[in-house]
């Protein structure tokens, strides 16, 4: 057993390239059976290692006893103490998530080292059950990888191919002691219920080899997930092309895009909703991911936004001169500047011509068209993104909208021929902004 145990760990290290040449190794050691076994395995494999122990201050004297035990193992050790309960309260986290954050912050202090964790095959099977119950996809159901990067952290898990029973047997054969954490038996924790009740029940009532079956399934899912990711990474998120792909790939592309933008709380419903908005291909819509992140979909193309948007009020320079005839608006698109147009001087009279931003309910009677139109409808027809509508100048005179630059002037304000008296108006973006 001893040789098989060590050979399995060595094979995992070599097969997955877990410890690059010259890279220091730091083992996270709680004092429990799993981490103690990994630590002694490194020693027997002649892999230099530094011990990292975090005292979570959750179990009073028991936590302190764990710390003393780890210090006395005889390895180079770095110990840190964190009040995890206080950390959870200050950051509105569960105890479990606060402990995870504390550990990762601690591990980050070791710079370029790889951090060795003692997760094993039973942890993988438990994770599969938990993820399945929560509705995870192939990535989640694939479980923990042998090598993982989380920000600047490089985590390695050399014992994922070894069961808990094999670990305990190896410790007993070699006379190594460890600390028992009573909380590992507390079934108030969901993982403990899976470990002590649900998996044993599945072994008894469904399949005595359920753990091995789950591990094989997880291995298949990890490989298929890697293949899907390679396809998704080669596919840009563009409405015209993305929507032609198979649904599974569309979902993967959108999800990866969200993660790349730092989206939080991404779930199946979020991805489906964004895809549905992209599929409409018209108008603008917003999907709120959480209280500070959103996806804006305009004419099928998504855009990620974060934080509270406080855009500056737009500013324009408006110039006028009186003359004869008319100057034609360029008509290249709503709001495109600079733009110019001409209006009947008699109709304008001595009234001021002003420019302002779009307001809900605005209407114009476009020259060459019957009746009036809502500016909102014009923006939609002209495919002006919602985020850009505030920057479209609206030119008014005598309480009436007489011009949407880049689109049309209003009926009734036109100049009569090239001999008619006119007011020439030019608008451009303010140079002071």
C-alpha positions, 0 to 999 in steps of 0.5 A: 500500500505504501508504495502504491500510495506514493506512486499514485501521487508521483504519477499525478505530479508528473502527468499533470506537471504540478510542480515545475522545476525550481518552483517552491511548494507550500502545503496547506496543512490543517492537521487533519488526516488528509493534509498530514498524509500529503505532507508526509508523502512529499517528505518520502518523495523527497520534495521540499515543502513549507507548511502553511497553517491558518488558525481560523479561531472558530473552535477555541482551544481546539483550533489552538491545539491544531496549531500546536500539532502542526508546529510540532510536525518538524517541517518549516512552517508559517502560521497565521491566525484570522478571526473568521467569524468576524471576517464573515460579519464584516463582509456579509459572508457565510462562515464557509466563504469567509474561511475560504477567503482567509485561506486564499489571502494567506496562500497569496502571501507565498508569491510564486509557490504552488500551493498543495491542497489535500483534496482526494477522490471522495471530495470529488464525489461529494462535490459532484453530488453537491454541484448536481443538486445545484444544477451545474453544467459540465464545468462544475460537474467535472469537479476540481482539477489537479492544477488550477489558477485562481488569480495569482494563486497556483493550486495543485491537488496531487491526491485526487486519485486516492480515496479517503479510505486509502489515505487512512490506511496509509497513515495507519501503516506508517504510524502517522498521527493527525488531528480530528476535527469534530465539525467534520461529523456535524451534518448541519453542514451540507457536505457532511450530510453528503459524506456520511448519509447520501453517498453511503445510501447510494452505495447501499441502494443503487451502486456499491461502486458509485464513487468510482462511477462518479469519478469516471463520469467526472473525468469524461466531463472534464475532457469534454468541457476542455474541448467545448472551451477550445471551441468557445474561445475561438468564437467571438461574441457577435450577434450575427455569427454567434446565433448561428452556432449550436445552442450548447456553444452559444451558451458557452460563448456568452458565459465565458464572455460574462466571466471575462468581464468580471460578472458575478452570480452568473447562472443558467437563467442569466445566460438564457435571458441574454441569448433570448435578447440577442435573438430578438435583434431589435431595439434595446433591452437591459438584463440586470445581473445584480445590483451593480452589473448589467448587460445591455443588448442593443439590436442583438449585440450585448455590452457589459456595464458595471457600476452606476452610470452617471454620464455627463450632460451632452454639450453642443456648439450652435452657430447661425447666420442669415442668408439666402437659399438653403443648406442641406443636412448631410443625412448620414445618420441621426446625431452625426456631427457636424451638421447644417440645415436652413430654415425660413427666416420669416418663420423664425423671426426674432425667436431664438433657435436653441439646442437641447437633449432628447426628452420623453414624449418629443415629436417632430413633423418630418419634412416630406412625411405626413403627420408627426413622429415620436423621436423614440420611434425614429431612434428605434427605426434608425437603430440608435443605441439607447445609450447614445440617445442622450447625445443626439441634439434636438433643435427647437424654435418657438416651442417646436422641434425643427431639426434632428441633425443628421436626420430631417428638418421639420415640415413648415420650416423649409426655405422657399427656393434658393432665393428665399431668405433663410437662417443657416444653422450649424451644429457640432460637438462642443470643443469645451468638453 
